[in-house]
């Protein structure tokens, strides 16, 4: 198959068979014509013929056969991007129509980590509720690993939290970068002082957060032998903050969740700002969902606000 000059056809949309575009996407996603034929339970020649008809319509070679399957040409990459946009638009059509006719009801189930502070997430909830007052929003709070497990097991469709790796079953939209600090109460001898050598705190009593502790914090503690003396334990960040404020021990907390207590003079950040551990908090969703309209509309609302905020 040789390269051809693309055709400029103003009647392309009325002439092309949209099923050919879907077949093209199936070939690319499967990695080859034979693989696509097997997945679609069709004969390989019919898949090859569909690809040829599409290439004839656009006047360009879209795929080249290789030893490992197929690879997209420049025209193929452009076609793939457009096809994915059209398929996404088609998938969203019933959801958007339902919202336009104001007949959307249902439940949006979300699982999040404790003490989450995100203006974009909060604004998305408020905006979504104003437009869809008949949709019930249910938020569950759990340690970060449980958020991931609940998504993978289909207990919820949307999550907000941390992940130390990347699970192929999930999609990740960065929400914000969270920082943690090491805090002590006003009654602590080190209140008002910064610590530059963490190993000097190895004998301090620590308040730990159990399964809710981010892996970056766990590694940091183990490196400097922090927390070998446990004076308090709370699986929820808010309750860990309560214990630290009351002088039970020192401990790590997300900076935003502790800011109010710092402003009131009840907590002191012991680390210099440039040494604060940081990590991404993600908006999470299942990669292969069968979401209802209520859930899909909420997910779109949050993602739209995140991406607007991210623009320079």
N, C-alpha and C positions, 0 to 999 in steps of 0.2 A: 504494500500500500504506500503510495507516494504522497508527498505533501501537495495540497491543492490550494489555490487562491480562494479565500472565503468569498461567498456571494453576499451581496447586499440586496435583501429581498424584503420589501415593505409588507408583503402579504405572508411572511413566514409564519406568524402566529396563527393565521387562519388555515394554513396548509399542513403544518407539522402535526404529527400524531403524538399527543402528550404521553402516551404509554411508552413511546420510544425513549423519552427522556428518563422515565422511571427505570426502564431496562438498562440504560446507560449507567445510572447510579448503582443499580444492583451489580453490574459487572465490576465497577470500580471498587465497591465495598467488598465484593467477594474475592477480588484479586485476580480474576480471570474469567474468560467466557465459559469454560468448562465448569468452573466452580459455581458460577452464577446459574448455569443450566441445572446443576444438581440441586442447588438451594431452591430454585423456582419450580423444580420438577418438570422441566421442559427439555426438548431436544436441543443439543448444542447448535445444529444448523439454524434453528429458528432464532436463537439468540444472536448468532453471527449476522443473520439477515437483518435483524432489527437494528443492530449497530450500523450496518452498511447504509440502511435507509436513512438513519439519522445523520450520518456523515454526508450523505448525498443532499439532504435538506440544507445543512449548514455550509456545505461546500468546503469542508476542511476535515483533515484526519484528526480524530479525537484520541484514539488509543493506538499504541504500537505493541505488538506481541513481543514478549521477551522470554527468556528461558524460565523465568519465575512466574510468568503470567502475562500481565499487561502493565504498561506505564502510560500516563497521560502526556499528551503533547501540550504545548502552550494553549492551543485552542481547547483541548480537553479539560485543562484546569479551569479555564474561564467558564466552560459549559458546566462543569461540576459545581462551581460556586453558585451559578445561576439556578441550577436544578435544585440544589439544597435549599436555596432561598424560597423557591416556588413550593417545594414539598413542605417546608415549615409554614408557609403562608396557608397552604391547603389544610394542614393539620390544625392550625389555629382558627380556621374559619368558623367551625361550629361554636367554639368558645366565644369568639368575638360577637357572633350573631346573637348568642344567648345573652351576652351582656348588653348588647344594644337594645334588645327587646325587654330588658329588665326582668327576666324570668330566672335569674341565677339564684339558686339556693344550694345549700350543702354545708359541709364541714371542711375546714382547712386544718389539718393536723401538722404541727411543727414541733420538732424536738431540738432544744438548744442547751448549751452549756450554762452553768449558773453565773450570775453577776455579769451578764452580757450588757455592754454599753455601746450602742450604735444609733446615732441620730438617723441615718439613712433607713435602718430597719424599722425604727419607731415611726418615722414619717410614712413609710410604705404601708404600715398597718393602719395608720389614721386615714390616709388617702384611700386605701382599698375599702375600708369600712364605710366611708362616706358614699362611695359609689355602689357598694354592695351590702347594704345594711341587713339583708336577709341571710347572709353567709355567716355561720358561726365559726369563730377562730379559737382553736384549742392549742395551748402551748404547754409542753411537758419539759421539765428540767431534769437533766441527768449528767453524769460524768461524760467526758468527751468520747470515750470508747463506746459507751452505750448509745450515743447519738448515731455513730457510724453503724453499729450493729442493727439498730432499729430501722435505719434506712435500707440496709441490705436485706433485711428480713421482711420488708414491706409493711412494717407497722406504721410508718409515716412516710410521706413523700418528700418532705422538706426538712432540712436540718440546718443548724448554724453551729459551727464549732471548729475544732482544731483537728488536724490529722498529721501524723508524723511521716506518712508515706502517701502513696496514691493508689486507691482501689479502682480497678477497671470498671467496677459496677456502678461507680458514682461519677458525677460531674462536679467540678469545683469552680466557683466564682469567687475570687478574692473580695472579701467584704472590707476588711481593714487590717492594719498591722497592730497587734497588741503588744504592749510592753509590761513586764513585771518588775516589781521592786521588792526589796527586803525591808520590812517595817518593824518598828518597835513602838511600844506605848509610851505615853508621857512619863510614866513611873520608872521606865528603864534607865539604867545609868548611862547608856549611850545615846539617849534622846538629845538631839541637837548636834550630833557628831556624824561624820561620814566614815565609812569603813573602806579601806583600799586593799586590805589583805583578808580575804574571806576565811582562810584557815584559822584566823584568830578567834573565829566564832564557833569552832568545833565543839566547845563545851557548853554552848548556850542551849537552853531549852527551846525547842522549836514547836510551832503549831503547824501541823501538816494537813494536807487536803486529800490524802488517800488516793482513790481512783481518779479524782478530779485533777490531780497534779499533771501538768504538762510535762512531756518527756524532756524538754530542754531544761526545765527546773530540776527534774530528777537527776539528770546527768551532772548538772552543776553542783547539786548537793553532795552527790557521791564523790565527785572530784575533790571537794574540799572537806569531806567527812562532816557535812552539816546535817543536823537532824538525827544524829546517833542518840541524842537525848531528846525524847519526845515528851513534851509537856502538855500537848493538846492535839486533838484530831477532830476534824470536821470535814465531811464529804462535800459540803456546799461552801462555795467561796464566801457567801454572805455570813455564814456562821463561823468560818475561820477568821474573818475580819472581826467579828464580835469577840472572839477569844483573844485576839492580838490586842485589840483596844483595851480589854480588861486586864492586860498585863500577864496573861497566862504564859506567853512566850513570844518570840519573834517569828516572823514567817513571811513567805512570799505571797503577794497579791497582785492582780492586774492593776495597773496604775489608775485607770479611769474609775474602777470600782472603789478605790481607796481615796480618791481625790477629796471628797467631801469631809472625810475624817481628818485628812491632812490640813485642809483649810480651817478646820475647827481647832487645830492644835492637839488633836487626840492621837494622831499617828505621825511618825517621823520616818521619811525615806532614808535608809542607812547607806545606800549605794550611790556613787556618782552616776549622773544621768547617762554618761557614755558607756557605762558597764551594765546597763539594764538588759536582761535577756529579752529577746523579741521573737515573734513568730506570727504567721498569718492566721486570721480567723476567716473561714470560708462560709459562703452560702452553699449548701450541699443539696443535691437532688439525685434521684436514681437515674442512671444512664438510659435504661430501657423501660420507661414508665408507661402506664396506662392511666394517666391522671384524669380526674374528673375536671369539669370546667372551673369549678371554684378554686381548686388547687392550682391549676395552670394559670389562671388570671392573677392569683396572688404571686406566684413565682415570677411572672412577667413584670409585675409592678415593682418588686424588689430589685430585680436585675436592671430594669430601666433606670431606677434611681441610683444604683451603684455606678452604672456606666456614665451617667450624666455627671455625677460627682467626680469621677475619675478624669474627665476631660480637662485639658490644660486651659 
